[in-house]
Amino acid sequence: MYKMLAIDIDDTLINDDKEISEGTKKALAQAIAHGVTVTLATGRMYASAKQLAAQLELNVPLISYQGSLIKNLLDGSTLYERAVPTEAARFVFDYCERNGLHLQTYFNDVLYAKEKNEKIEAYAALSKIPYTVYPEFSELADKPSSKLLIIDDPDKLDQVAVELRAEIGHQVHLTKSKPHFLEIMHREGNKGDALRYLATHFGYDMSQVIAIGDSWNDHEMIEAAGLGVAMGNAVDSLKEIADYVTYSNNEDGVKHVVEKFVLQTI
């Protein structure tokens, strides 16, 4: 029997209207009533993730920042934290400055940017969180960042990723959460390592865990879970490694997984 369910947020838990459907809310409430631990595993910051968790009335630790931070909803205590190594952060800050790239950093669950522009405004609106403009931006390279995020055109970011991996790939975990989002974390700041930690915290074996996602940044937890599920709208590379492919985020794909594998009503 499955004991734990970890769900990505964007394009997985929420539909294209950025909402959790009533059917999904009901199914997850029933899973919790059956004793299943339901948590979120997202690239979003904790401050953003907990807004969605509140809609589901969750009271468990959440995996945020791609796995760099696990924080408890009940008392705000930190269970697991992996900051970007300072040397690597300094390199990324300098690289982005030299190449005119938009960089965001997250320190103490606050989003920082060097200047106000369309990229930071659109991101803040998507995540429903505020941001702080910090003109002396390079100073933040020495702060323990949960995540660094570069926003640009997908093809450009692919090249940036190649160059960054060549220089600091041994120090960090790089992944794309969306085609135009390149994220840099600690090497253990991924959803797979975080999910294994959280399962151990609750005393669950990974065979008792279900993970659901849609993007390649979900692949570590999809591979780590006993049942790794890709959404119907997931990227093909994730579908190829998943144990099961459910419906899309606009077709209550998460609800289907709960009913089929947890409640076993279909």
KAFENUR-V884157 format. One record per residue. PSI is psi in degrees with one decimal (999 if undefined). NEAR is the number of other C-alpha atoms within 8 Angstrom. D_LAST is the distance of its C-alpha to the last C-alpha in Angstrom with 2 decimals. Layout:
BEGIN
psi/near/d_last
PSI/NEAR/D_LAST
PSI/NEAR/D_LAST
END
This chain:
BEGIN
psi/near/d_last
137.7/4/15.66
135.2/11/15.83
-17.7/10/18.51
141.9/13/19.27
119.1/13/17.89
125.1/13/20.58
128.2/14/20.16
158.5/14/22.80
-68.9/11/23.95
128.1/9/25.48
12.5/11/23.38
-74.0/16/20.32
-41.8/11/19.84
148.4/13/22.04
-173.7/13/22.04
-13.2/8/25.23
6.1/5/26.57
34.2/7/26.52
152.9/7/24.21
122.4/9/21.07
155.1/9/18.86
-34.4/6/18.28
-40.4/8/14.50
-41.5/11/14.83
-44.2/10/17.35
-43.2/8/15.30
-41.6/11/12.34
-35.3/12/15.14
-38.2/9/16.97
-37.0/9/14.23
-43.4/14/14.14
-40.3/10/17.92
-25.8/7/17.93
5.9/7/16.13
9.8/7/19.09
135.1/11/17.86
115.5/10/20.73
125.3/13/19.88
169.3/13/22.71
144.2/13/23.87
102.4/14/25.54
158.5/16/27.70
-13.0/9/30.99
160.3/10/31.96
159.2/11/34.55
-41.1/13/33.64
-32.2/8/35.17
-43.3/11/32.76
-37.5/13/29.62
-20.8/10/30.29
-41.4/8/30.28
-37.8/8/26.61
-35.3/11/25.94
-35.6/8/27.69
-27.3/7/25.29
-0.7/9/22.45
40.5/6/24.88
151.5/10/24.69
36.7/8/27.51
170.5/10/27.26
145.5/11/29.24
143.1/14/28.40
119.4/18/29.02
174.9/17/31.23
42.5/14/33.79
4.9/15/31.67
2.7/18/31.93
-19.3/19/35.58
128.0/17/34.98
119.6/14/32.72
140.5/14/33.73
129.4/13/32.69
-32.3/12/31.75
-47.9/8/33.21
5.0/5/36.76
10.7/7/36.95
148.2/8/37.93
126.7/9/37.56
-32.4/9/35.80
130.2/10/36.14
130.4/10/38.42
106.6/11/39.72
152.8/12/42.31
129.1/15/43.47
137.4/10/46.62
-43.3/10/49.72
-42.8/6/51.36
-39.8/11/48.37
-43.1/12/48.03
-39.8/11/51.71
-44.9/8/51.32
-43.4/9/48.45
-46.3/11/50.40
-43.1/9/53.47
-46.9/8/51.62
-37.2/11/50.05
-44.9/8/53.40
-31.4/7/55.22
8.0/6/52.74
37.6/6/52.19
145.9/10/48.47
121.4/9/46.52
139.8/12/45.51
146.9/12/43.71
158.3/13/43.76
120.0/13/42.06
126.1/11/44.10
38.0/6/43.27
30.7/9/40.21
136.3/8/42.53
126.6/11/42.32
144.4/12/45.72
158.3/15/47.16
-34.4/11/50.74
162.2/7/50.93
126.1/8/49.18
-178.5/6/47.81
-34.6/6/45.02
-47.8/8/42.85
-35.8/11/42.90
-42.2/9/42.53
-40.0/8/39.46
-44.6/8/37.85
-37.3/11/38.67
-40.3/8/37.26
-44.2/6/33.96
-10.6/8/33.65
45.2/7/35.21
154.3/8/37.78
169.4/6/41.58
159.9/10/43.72
125.6/8/47.24
127.1/9/49.92
93.6/9/52.04
-38.3/7/55.04
56.3/7/56.12
-37.9/9/52.78
-23.7/8/54.00
-28.2/7/54.67
-11.1/8/50.93
-25.8/12/50.70
-0.7/8/52.04
150.8/8/49.44
92.4/10/46.34
134.3/12/43.79
-31.5/18/40.07
149.4/14/39.62
140.3/14/41.70
125.8/11/40.33
130.6/12/42.08
124.7/12/41.14
-173.7/10/42.41
142.0/8/41.72
-46.4/9/39.14
-38.9/6/41.73
-41.3/8/44.24
-31.6/14/41.86
-40.9/8/41.09
-39.7/8/44.82
-42.4/8/45.13
-41.3/10/42.42
-45.4/8/44.41
-39.9/8/47.58
-38.9/10/46.13
-36.5/10/44.48
-30.7/7/47.87
-42.9/7/49.58
12.4/9/47.23
-24.5/10/44.18
-12.7/7/45.17
-23.3/9/44.98
168.7/13/41.91
120.1/12/38.33
137.6/11/38.11
161.6/9/34.98
124.1/12/33.94
-28.2/11/31.32
161.3/7/32.02
-31.4/8/34.38
13.3/10/37.23
115.3/13/36.63
120.3/15/38.17
138.9/12/37.65
121.8/12/39.85
176.0/18/39.02
153.1/16/40.23
-31.0/9/39.17
10.6/11/36.87
58.4/17/35.65
162.6/15/32.40
-26.1/15/28.78
-50.6/14/28.52
-41.8/12/31.50
-40.2/16/30.54
-40.2/13/27.01
-40.8/10/28.54
-46.1/9/31.06
-37.5/8/28.64
-43.6/13/26.41
-39.7/9/29.68
-38.7/7/30.74
-6.7/6/27.83
23.0/6/28.24
146.5/11/25.03
149.5/8/25.03
-21.4/10/23.80
-16.3/8/21.30
7.9/12/19.53
136.4/16/19.46
134.9/13/17.12
136.1/13/19.15
130.1/16/18.25
-179.5/15/21.07
-20.6/15/22.57
167.5/12/26.25
-25.1/11/28.37
-8.3/11/29.39
-4.6/14/25.91
-32.6/12/26.41
-40.5/11/27.99
-29.0/13/25.06
-40.6/17/22.55
-31.4/11/24.77
-32.1/11/25.34
153.9/13/21.79
-36.4/10/19.97
107.5/12/17.12
121.2/15/18.71
131.3/15/16.67
140.9/16/18.50
158.9/17/17.76
-26.3/11/17.91
9.8/9/21.31
160.7/12/22.48
149.3/9/25.77
-37.2/6/25.75
-32.2/7/27.32
-39.8/14/24.41
-35.3/13/21.83
-30.5/6/24.07
-7.9/9/23.91
152.8/13/20.29
-24.4/8/17.91
143.6/9/15.09
121.9/10/15.44
-169.4/12/13.06
174.2/13/13.90
172.5/12/17.30
-18.4/16/18.55
-0.6/8/19.10
25.8/6/15.56
46.7/12/13.91
-37.7/14/13.29
-43.4/14/13.47
-42.9/11/10.98
-42.5/10/8.36
-43.5/10/9.62
-44.9/13/9.60
-35.3/12/6.08
-43.8/10/5.26
-22.0/8/8.65
-58.5/10/10.06
-24.4/10/8.24
47.9/8/5.64
-5.5/5/3.82
999/4/0.00
END
